[in-house]
Amino acid sequence: MLLLPVLPLLAAPLPGRVSFQRGCCRLVLRCFGVRVTTIGAPLRNLRGMLVVSGHISWLDVFVVGAVCPGTFVARADLISWPGIGALARLMRIIPIDRDSLRRLPTVVEAVAARLREGRTVVAFPEGTTWCGRAHGRFYPAMFQAAVDAARPVQPLQLSYHHPDGSRSTLPAFVGDDTLAASMRRLITARRTVARVHVASLQLPGTDRRELAARCQAAVGCQVRPPRQACICC
């Protein structure tokens, strides 16, 4: 109900929606004591760009949204989470059910359509979360949307740090972790720094597997052996 006054902003021109989403994401991060910094290449404001990143936490959506607002491909049940779900719906998340691979082509088609419309779409192609010290490989399926739409891909690398600069795994949302426990860790920590490393922009080419490999190499994610699947996709 508290979000009803801002619903009309969804009908605003694209720049207005982008600013609104960025502001909402920054507000969520502030509530959990998270500050965002960006390093690396300049973040280009291109229309119709696929943004990909490694995945650590449910918090990743808001970190990326604070620096590069767009439409997100995220786990389908995110929209049912209290509080966060309402904002997820406002952000026009494209839901994906990792347990139903038959629906994956439909999701890819939806992403390609958004890219052709000139929208920025953000996806986490590892397909699950990792602790932040290890990484999974970038699965190629979502990159097919960039190939089909002939749009560039912007790889990002996310990492979380303590105020002294050391790597933090507190925001990680893995295994049997619960949303409440994850939120409690962040609030107790009081301050966490989310670092967004912007890698070089990648042209789509014609091969989704080659594109996925290029993007993974661009962010320097070394793949570790498979492990138990995580909660968040």
Secondary structure, 3 states (H helix, E strand, C coil): CCCHHHHHHHHCCHHHHHHHHHHHHHHHHHHCCEEEEEEECCCCCCCCCEEEECCCCCCHHHHHHHHCCCEEEEEHHHHHCCCHHHHHHHCCCEEECCCCHHHHHHHHHHHHHHHHCCCCEEECCCCCCCCCCCECCCCCCCHHHHHHHCCCEEEEEEEEECCCCCECCCCCCCCCCCHHHHHHHHHHHCCEEEEEEECCCECCCCCHHHHHHHHHHHHCCCECCCCCCCCCC
